[in-house]
Amino acid sequence: MTPDELKEHLKQVKYPGFSRDIVSFGLVRSAALVGDTAKVSLALTTSDPKVPLQLKREVDLCLRAIPAVKETIIDIAVTAPKAPAAGGGNLGGNAGAPAGIRHSVAIASGKGGVGKSTFAVNLACALAQLSALKGRPGRIGLMDCDIYGPSVPLMMGLQGRPEVDGEFLVPMERHGVKVMSMGFLVDENTPVVWRGPMIMKTIQQFVQNVKWGELDVLLVDLPPGTGDAQLSLVQTLPLDGAVLVTTPQTAATNVARKGGLMFQKVNVPLLGVAENMSWFLDPSGQKHEVFGSGGGILIAEKLGTTLLGQVPLIEAIRAGGDAGVPIVVSQPQSPAGDTFRTIAQTLLDRLDQPVKIA
């Protein structure tokens, strides 16, 4: 049996909390069958002592299910994540975060189509407004890690390529927010078809090779799901927490709960749940709960966190994203603008408090 054949069997072993296997994540350093003994070497970066033990058990079971294997030797090299730079406050990251970033927060959703990127863009602009009021302009960043469908450049009204300063990319800036996105680096008509290692490398470069400067908050817009991008991020950037975005209906909240459990498994605290498209107000002022009600608060309670706020379904939010001028910027005093700023302030308050990992 060849090493490649052994690795095919090992694809049955999933990384704890993820739907992807350990081979796809690049954790298998070597695999060989010597006589009737299967020898496998893994390399992990984790601070959770349960992960190596669980993987060793599952790899052993997987290998012993192969008729030609009688014995197993499983070597797991574990590298503990290094402590973040002062002021980071992270509980789940690795070395490599720029020292000037005070807080890093992932904006995530289990399910696509819940308006996560629209939420992230408006939240970033709201944070920038609050920062400017405190005399700290230009200290909010938005890193678009939605590799397969980067929409942040459109929503922020940004075009072109970022400048290069030595070995660093310089983030583009608009509405008081520093932005880096895959959308700046690929042609808009070119689909991104990448495997896990390429995604990990891109996220590492966005963290380590972008000249972010001094930031109070870096928001990271993740693609939906619990795959390569999520694991790459928590292994690369010390995260202070994650915000889950969902719509009220069960189809969205059930998947959002899985996303929340994933962050808890990798020791990233949940800062809260944001409910998007909570209701629609018709011209007469009547409220219509198009996607149901109560899903956001329910999922927050199940995950042991709080509901940060509810964003109504408003045409102007969509229009602002299409025009590159988020509603927080175009209509700052509107109910939606007030909602995003309230969520932003609540998030800042949460970041300044110790957050318990459920």
C-alpha positions as CSV (number, residue, x, y, z in Angstrom):
1,M,0.0,0.0,0.0
2,T,1.4,3.4,-1.0
3,P,1.5,6.5,1.1
4,D,-1.1,8.1,-1.2
5,E,-3.4,5.2,-0.7
6,L,-3.0,5.5,3.1
7,K,-3.8,9.2,2.9
8,E,-7.0,8.4,1.0
9,H,-8.1,6.3,4.0
10,L,-7.1,9.1,6.3
11,K,-9.5,11.5,4.6
12,Q,-12.2,9.8,6.6
13,V,-10.8,11.6,9.7
14,K,-12.2,15.0,10.2
15,Y,-10.6,17.8,12.2
16,P,-12.6,18.2,15.4
17,G,-15.4,20.7,14.9
18,F,-14.9,20.9,11.1
19,S,-16.4,19.2,8.1
20,R,-13.0,19.0,6.4
21,D,-10.5,16.1,6.8
22,I,-7.0,16.2,8.2
23,V,-5.4,15.5,4.8
24,S,-7.2,18.4,3.1
25,F,-6.0,20.7,5.9
26,G,-2.4,19.6,5.3
27,L,-1.9,18.1,8.8
28,V,-0.6,14.8,7.6
29,R,3.2,15.1,7.2
30,S,3.9,11.5,6.3
31,A,2.2,8.1,6.0
32,A,3.7,4.8,5.2
33,L,3.0,1.1,5.6
34,V,6.1,-0.9,6.8
35,G,5.3,-4.5,6.8
36,D,1.9,-4.7,8.7
37,T,2.6,-1.5,10.6
38,A,1.1,1.9,9.5
39,K,3.2,4.8,10.5
40,V,1.6,8.3,10.4
41,S,3.0,11.7,11.4
42,L,0.8,14.7,12.0
43,A,1.6,18.3,12.8
44,L,-0.9,20.5,14.7
45,T,-1.1,24.0,16.0
46,T,-3.5,24.0,19.0
47,S,-3.8,25.0,22.6
48,D,-6.5,22.4,23.3
49,P,-5.0,19.2,24.7
50,K,-8.1,17.2,23.8
51,V,-7.6,17.7,20.0
52,P,-4.4,15.6,19.6
53,L,-5.8,12.8,21.8
54,Q,-9.0,12.7,19.8
55,L,-7.2,12.7,16.5
56,K,-4.9,10.0,17.6
57,R,-7.8,7.8,18.6
58,E,-9.6,8.4,15.3
59,V,-6.5,7.9,13.1
60,D,-5.8,4.7,14.9
61,L,-9.4,3.4,14.3
62,C,-9.2,4.5,10.7
63,L,-5.9,2.7,10.1
64,R,-6.8,-0.5,11.9
65,A,-9.9,-0.8,9.7
66,I,-7.5,-1.5,6.8
67,P,-7.1,-5.3,6.4
68,A,-3.3,-5.0,5.7
69,V,-2.7,-3.0,8.9
70,K,-2.1,-4.9,12.2
71,E,-0.2,-2.2,14.2
72,T,0.0,1.6,14.2
73,I,2.6,4.2,15.1
74,I,1.1,7.6,15.2
75,D,3.3,10.6,15.9
76,I,1.7,14.0,16.5
77,A,3.8,17.1,16.8
78,V,1.9,19.8,18.6
79,T,2.9,23.5,18.4
80,A,1.1,25.6,21.0
81,P,-0.2,29.0,19.7
82,K,2.1,31.8,20.8
83,A,0.6,34.5,23.0
84,P,-0.7,37.5,21.1
85,A,0.9,40.9,21.2
86,A,0.0,43.2,24.1
87,G,-3.5,44.4,23.9
88,G,-4.6,41.5,21.7
89,G,-6.6,39.6,24.2
90,N,-7.0,36.5,22.0
91,L,-7.8,33.1,23.1
92,G,-7.4,31.1,20.0
93,G,-4.8,32.4,17.6
94,N,-1.3,31.8,16.4
95,A,1.8,34.0,16.1
96,G,1.9,36.5,13.2
97,A,-0.7,39.1,14.0
98,P,0.6,42.6,13.5
99,A,1.4,44.3,16.8
100,G,-0.6,47.4,16.0
101,I,-3.9,45.6,16.0
102,R,-5.7,45.9,19.3
103,H,-8.8,43.7,18.7
104,S,-9.6,41.2,15.9
105,V,-13.1,40.0,15.4
106,A,-14.5,37.5,12.9
107,I,-17.8,38.2,11.3
108,A,-19.2,34.7,10.5
109,S,-22.4,32.9,9.5
110,G,-23.1,29.2,9.1
111,K,-25.4,29.8,6.1
112,G,-24.9,31.9,3.0
113,G,-27.4,34.6,2.0
114,V,-28.0,36.1,5.4
115,G,-26.4,39.4,4.6
116,K,-23.1,38.8,6.5
117,S,-20.9,41.0,4.2
118,T,-23.5,43.8,4.2
119,F,-23.6,43.6,8.0
120,A,-19.8,43.6,8.2
121,V,-19.4,46.6,5.9
122,N,-22.0,48.7,7.9
123,L,-20.5,47.6,11.2
124,A,-17.1,48.6,10.1
125,C,-18.4,52.0,9.0
126,A,-20.3,52.4,12.3
127,L,-17.1,51.6,14.3
128,A,-15.2,54.1,12.2
129,Q,-17.7,56.8,13.1
130,L,-17.5,56.0,16.8
131,S,-13.7,56.0,16.5
132,A,-13.6,59.3,14.8
133,L,-15.9,60.8,17.5
134,K,-13.2,59.8,20.0
135,G,-10.5,61.5,18.0
136,R,-9.1,58.3,16.6
137,P,-9.9,58.3,12.9
138,G,-8.6,55.6,10.5
139,R,-8.2,53.0,13.2
140,I,-10.8,50.4,11.9
141,G,-9.9,47.7,9.4
142,L,-12.0,45.3,7.4
143,M,-10.3,42.1,6.0
144,D,-12.5,40.4,3.4
145,C,-11.7,36.7,3.6
146,D,-14.7,35.6,1.7
147,I,-12.4,34.1,-0.9
148,Y,-14.9,32.7,-3.3
149,G,-17.3,35.7,-3.5
150,P,-15.6,38.9,-2.3
151,S,-18.3,41.6,-2.3
152,V,-16.7,44.1,0.1
153,P,-15.0,46.2,-2.6
154,L,-18.4,46.8,-4.3
155,M,-20.1,47.6,-1.0
156,M,-17.3,50.0,0.1
157,G,-17.1,51.7,-3.4
158,L,-13.5,50.7,-3.9
159,Q,-11.8,49.8,-7.2
160,G,-8.3,49.2,-8.5
161,R,-5.3,47.5,-6.9
162,P,-3.7,48.2,-3.6
163,E,-0.3,49.9,-3.6
164,V,2.8,48.0,-2.6
165,D,5.3,49.2,0.0
166,G,8.3,47.0,0.0
167,E,7.0,43.5,1.0
168,F,3.7,44.8,2.2
169,L,0.4,45.6,0.5
170,V,-1.2,48.9,1.6
171,P,-4.9,48.5,2.3
172,M,-7.3,50.8,0.4
173,E,-9.3,53.2,2.5
174,R,-12.8,54.6,2.3
175,H,-15.5,55.8,4.8
176,G,-12.8,55.8,7.5
177,V,-12.1,52.0,7.1
178,K,-8.9,50.3,5.9
179,V,-9.9,47.5,3.5
180,M,-8.1,44.5,2.1
181,S,-10.0,42.0,-0.2
182,M,-9.3,39.2,-2.6
183,G,-11.5,41.3,-4.9
184,F,-8.7,43.7,-5.3
185,L,-6.3,41.0,-6.5
186,V,-8.3,38.9,-9.0
187,D,-10.2,39.9,-12.1
188,E,-13.9,40.2,-11.5
189,N,-14.7,37.8,-14.3
190,T,-12.3,35.1,-12.9
191,P,-13.7,32.5,-10.6
192,V,-11.5,31.5,-7.6
193,V,-11.0,27.8,-7.6
194,W,-8.6,27.0,-4.8
195,R,-7.8,24.2,-2.5
196,G,-7.2,24.5,1.2
197,P,-3.5,25.2,1.3
198,M,-4.0,28.1,-1.1
199,I,-6.7,29.6,1.1
200,M,-4.5,29.3,4.1
201,K,-1.6,31.0,2.4
202,T,-3.8,33.9,1.3
203,I,-5.2,34.5,4.7
204,Q,-1.7,34.4,6.2
205,Q,-0.6,37.0,3.7
206,F,-3.6,39.2,4.5
207,V,-2.6,39.1,8.1
208,Q,1.1,39.3,7.9
209,N,1.9,41.1,4.6
210,V,-0.6,43.9,4.8
211,K,0.4,47.3,6.2
212,W,-2.6,47.7,8.6
213,G,-0.9,50.2,10.9
214,E,-2.5,51.0,14.2
215,L,-6.0,49.6,14.5
216,D,-8.5,49.6,17.3
217,V,-10.6,46.9,15.6
218,L,-9.9,44.6,12.6
219,L,-13.1,43.0,11.4
220,V,-12.7,39.8,9.4
221,D,-15.5,38.9,6.9
222,L,-15.4,35.1,6.6
223,P,-17.1,33.0,4.0
224,P,-20.1,30.9,5.2
225,G,-19.5,27.5,6.7
226,T,-16.8,25.8,8.9
227,G,-14.1,25.0,6.4
228,D,-10.5,25.9,5.4
229,A,-10.9,29.7,5.7
230,Q,-12.2,29.4,9.3
231,L,-9.5,27.1,10.5
232,S,-6.8,29.0,8.7
233,L,-7.9,32.2,10.3
234,V,-7.9,30.9,13.9
235,Q,-4.4,29.4,13.3
236,T,-3.0,32.6,11.9
237,L,-4.7,35.6,13.6
238,P,-5.3,36.0,17.4
239,L,-9.0,36.5,17.6
240,D,-10.7,38.3,20.4
241,G,-14.0,36.8,19.4
242,A,-16.6,36.2,16.7
243,V,-19.9,37.6,15.8
244,L,-22.5,35.3,14.2
245,V,-24.9,36.8,11.7
246,T,-28.2,35.0,11.1
247,T,-31.7,35.7,9.9
248,P,-34.6,34.8,12.1
249,Q,-35.8,31.6,10.4
250,T,-34.9,28.1,11.6
251,A,-33.1,27.2,8.4
252,A,-30.5,29.9,9.1
253,T,-30.3,29.7,12.9
254,N,-29.7,25.9,12.9
255,V,-26.7,26.4,10.7
256,A,-25.5,29.4,12.6
257,R,-25.5,27.4,15.8
258,K,-23.0,24.9,14.2
259,G,-20.8,27.9,13.3
260,G,-20.9,29.0,16.9
261,L,-20.0,25.6,18.2
262,M,-17.1,25.5,15.8
263,F,-15.6,28.7,17.2
264,Q,-16.1,27.4,20.7
265,K,-14.2,24.2,19.8
266,V,-11.2,26.3,18.7
267,N,-11.3,28.5,21.8
268,V,-12.6,31.6,20.1
269,P,-15.2,33.3,22.4
270,L,-18.6,34.4,20.9
271,L,-19.1,38.1,21.3
272,G,-22.8,37.9,20.3
273,V,-25.3,37.2,17.6
274,A,-26.6,39.7,15.2
275,E,-30.1,39.1,13.6
276,N,-30.4,40.5,10.1
277,M,-33.6,41.1,8.1
278,S,-35.6,40.9,11.3
279,W,-38.7,42.6,9.9
280,F,-40.0,44.8,7.1
281,L,-42.0,48.0,7.6
282,D,-44.5,48.7,4.8
283,P,-45.4,52.4,3.8
284,S,-48.2,52.4,6.4
285,G,-45.8,51.5,9.2
286,Q,-47.0,48.0,9.7
287,K,-44.3,45.5,10.7
288,H,-44.0,42.2,8.6
289,E,-41.8,39.5,10.0
290,V,-40.9,38.0,6.6
291,F,-38.4,35.4,7.9
292,G,-40.2,34.7,11.2
293,S,-39.2,36.0,14.6
294,G,-37.2,35.1,17.7
295,G,-34.4,33.1,15.9
296,G,-31.6,35.5,16.9
297,I,-32.3,35.5,20.6
298,L,-33.0,31.8,20.7
299,I,-29.6,30.9,19.1
300,A,-27.8,33.4,21.3
301,E,-29.3,31.7,24.4
302,K,-28.4,28.3,23.1
303,L,-24.8,29.3,22.6
304,G,-24.5,31.1,25.9
305,T,-24.0,34.6,24.4
306,T,-26.0,37.7,23.8
307,L,-28.1,39.2,21.0
308,L,-26.2,42.3,19.8
309,G,-29.1,43.7,17.9
310,Q,-31.7,43.3,15.1
311,V,-31.3,44.9,11.7
312,P,-34.6,45.4,9.8
313,L,-35.1,44.5,6.1
314,I,-34.7,47.9,4.4
315,E,-34.3,48.5,0.7
316,A,-31.9,51.4,1.4
317,I,-29.4,49.0,3.0
318,R,-29.3,46.9,-0.2
319,A,-29.1,50.1,-2.4
320,G,-26.3,51.5,-0.3
321,G,-24.3,48.3,-0.7
322,D,-24.8,48.3,-4.5
323,A,-23.8,52.0,-4.7
324,G,-20.7,51.6,-2.5
325,V,-22.1,54.0,0.1
326,P,-23.3,51.9,3.1
327,I,-26.5,53.2,4.8
328,V,-24.5,54.1,8.0
329,V,-22.6,56.6,5.8
330,S,-25.4,57.8,3.5
331,Q,-28.1,58.0,6.2
332,P,-26.3,58.0,9.5
333,Q,-29.4,59.3,11.4
334,S,-31.8,56.7,10.0
335,P,-33.2,53.9,12.1
336,A,-30.8,51.5,10.4
337,G,-27.8,53.8,10.9
338,D,-28.7,54.0,14.6
339,T,-29.1,50.2,14.8
340,F,-25.6,49.6,13.4
341,R,-24.0,52.2,15.7
342,T,-25.7,50.7,18.7
343,I,-24.4,47.2,17.7
344,A,-21.0,48.7,17.2
345,Q,-21.0,50.3,20.6
346,T,-22.2,47.1,22.2
347,L,-19.4,45.2,20.5
348,L,-16.8,47.7,21.8
349,D,-18.2,47.3,25.3
350,R,-18.0,43.5,25.0
351,L,-14.4,43.7,23.7
352,D,-13.4,45.7,26.8
353,Q,-14.7,43.0,29.1
354,P,-13.4,39.5,29.8
355,V,-15.4,37.1,27.6
356,K,-16.1,33.6,28.9
357,I,-15.7,30.7,26.5
358,A,-18.8,28.5,26.7
